[in-house]
C-alpha cells in the first residue's frame, strides 16, 4: 500500500510532462501552419499593399494614389511580383499632334488630282481648299560620320630666307580626345553609356547596332571605352558630388546584390557582390544619388564611403556607429505587418496608415513646421502603436511574433523622424532610385571585373543624379566628354562645380 502514493506522483509528473510536450508540439504546428499559409499566399495570393484604412473625413486609402508607396521594395524575394494599377484617362478629344514634341520639323506632302479638267464643261478647275488626311511619324536613322582632326602648320617665308634668325612656325592644335588613341568620340561614348544605363541595353547587344550604323567594333572594345571614360572623366565629377553629399546631415541608404566574376577576395564569381546607394533629401538642396560597388554588405563599406559624414542615415539598419545614427523605415514595418495577414496584423497596418495619412498632410511643410506637426499629431500614434506591440502576447516563431520582434528592435530608429523634420518617414526614395540597378542587373547579368563594376556604379550615379535634376543625360555626357579633357580639372578641381547637374551652366545647356 505504501507504493500507491508514489506511483500516483509518478503518474502526475508523467501527465504534466506529456501536457508540456503536447503544448510545445501545438505551438510548433501552429508556427509551421502559419509558415505554410504565408508561403501559399506569397505564391498564389495578391501582391497588392493597398490599405483598407479610411480617413475620418471619408477620404479613400492614402496609398491608393500615392505612387511612391505602392512601388514595391526591390529585393530578391519580390523581384517577380506583379504590380497592377489603373490608369484614369481624361475623356477629351485627343489632338492630332499630341504624340509629337513641340517644334518638331514638319514635312508636307501635297497630293493633287492627276487631272484638274472639269468632266462637265472641260474647263480648268481652281483649288477650293485643303484637308489634312492624316499625320504619320517618319524616322530618319542616325548617321555615322568619320571625323578627321587635321592640324595645319604655317611658316614665315621671309624669316626662312633670313639665315640670321630661326624660321617662325605655328600649328593649329586639335582638342584633346576623350580617350587617347581611340576612335570613340564624345557622342559615341555618350550614346554607349546612355543606351546601357538608361535604355538597359547590354554592350554585347549594342555591337550589332553600331555595326548597322557603320562602326565595326566588339563588346570588349565597348567595355574598355566605358571603363576608361568613367575613370578619366566621370570619376572626378562623381568624387565632387560625393564631397557635397557627405557634407549633408541626412541621407537615404539602401543596397542591392550584384555579381562580379573576377573577385579580388578569392571568392567564387557566383558569390553576391553589392551596390550601395546613397541619396540626399530634397530639403537639403539639389538631389544627389550615388552608387558604391563593394564585394560585401559589411559595415566597413558604409564607414569607408561615409567617412566624415555626421548625421542621420535613413535605412533598414538597426544600430549606430561613431557620429552616425540611423532612422528606420516605416514602409518596411508596414510591409511586415501586412504580411502577417491576420486581425492583429491589420491592426499594425492601420497604425502605420494613420502615420502616412498625416505625412501626406505635412508633405509640403518646412522641416521646422513638419517637426512640430509630427510632435503634435504623429508622436501619440507612434507611442500608442509601440505600447500595443510591447503588451500584446505574441510568442513563438509565427509571423506575428517575428514582426513584433522586428518592430521592437527598431524603436529608437522608428522614432527618429519625430524629432527632425528633414527625415522622411520611410526609405522609399532610395528604393526607387536603386530600381535602375535592379532592372539593369537582369540585362547585364554580371560585371567581369571589379573595374567594370566600379564604372557601372559611377555611370549609374551620374545618370540618376542627372535624372533627379531634370537633365538630359545624353547631352550631359556629350558636354562632359567634350569639355573636361581640355580643362585643368586635376589642378583646379573647383572647375568641376560648373559641371554639376544642378549648376547654372548645365541647367542652361542640358535641360530636358
Secondary structure by P-SEA (a helix, b strand, c coil): ccaaaaaaaaaaaaaaaaaaaaaaaaaaaaaaaaaaaaaaaaacccccccccccccccccccccccccccccccccccccbbbbbbbbccccccccccccccccbbbbbbbccccccccccccccccccccccbbbbbbbcbbbbbccbbbbbbbbccccccccccbbbbbbbccccccccccccaaaaaaaaaaacccccccccaaaaaaaacccccaaaaaaaaaaaaaccaaaaaaaaaaaaaaccbbbbbbbbbbbcccccccccccbbbbbbbbbccccccbbbbbbbcccccaaaaaaaaccccbbbbcccccccccbbbbbbaaaaaaaaaacccaaaaaaaaaaaaaaaaaaaaccccaaaaaaaaaacaaaaaaaaaaaaaacccccccaaaaaaaaaaacccccccccccccccccaaaaaaaaaaaaaaaaaccccccaaaaaaaaaaaaaaaaaaaaccaaaaaaaaaaccccccccccccccccccccccccccccccc
